[in-house]
Amino acid sequence: MPLRKSSKTRSSRERLLSPADCAKKTPPSQMIRVPTSLIKAVKELSRLHRLGHTTAVLQGLQLLLSNIDSNNDINVEIHSETIKQIQLRLLKLESRNSSDNDVDSNSISLQMTSLSQKLEAIQTRIAQIEGAIALYEVAKDNII
């Protein structure tokens, strides 16, 4: 006996949204973590939302948040002296670092020059020793 699809199944399929529609549609709710001290306020906002006062709740929250943000502006003048001191210390460190690099590169250059001179002296000494050995070999062959 063939299976019949109920009209209930068909209607639920008809209600299915395409992937593009799903991407556009926002979920009805989301789970978020709330600090313990704000739980009562969030529950109250949720209750007002369920009663249909979503627009009023959003406007009130935006107004409240903008007031809080405007009261918390950072006074740059208070911190400007500290910032200037930090900038001066940074400049000193950078100049010390660049002068250290100059000193290091100069000392490395001097060390390289010294090492190359010592190497040339060693090569000259080896050439003298090889010459002496060659003379010894020739004199030894002439004696025998």
DASUL-V602440 format. One record per backbone hydrogen bond with DSSP energy under -1.0 kcal/mol. NH is the residue of the N-H (numbers start at 1). CO is the residue of the C=O. If there is no record, write none. Layout:
NH;CO
NH;CO
This chain:
10;6
11;7
12;8
13;9
14;10
15;11
22;18
23;19
24;20
25;21
38;35
39;36
42;38
43;39
44;40
45;41
46;42
47;43
48;44
49;45
50;46
51;47
52;49
53;48
57;53
58;54
59;55
60;56
61;57
62;58
63;59
64;60
65;61
66;62
67;63
68;64
69;65
70;66
71;67
72;68
76;74
80;76
83;79
84;80
85;81
86;82
87;83
88;84
89;85
90;86
91;87
92;88
93;89
94;90
95;91
96;92
97;93
98;94
99;95
100;96
101;97
102;98
103;99
104;100
105;101
106;102
107;103
108;104
109;105
110;106
111;107
112;108
113;109
114;110
115;111
116;112
117;113
118;114
119;115
120;116
121;117
122;118
123;119
124;120
125;121
126;122
127;123
128;124
129;125
130;126
131;127
132;128
133;129
134;130
135;131
136;132
137;133
138;134
139;135
140;136
141;137
142;138
143;139
144;140
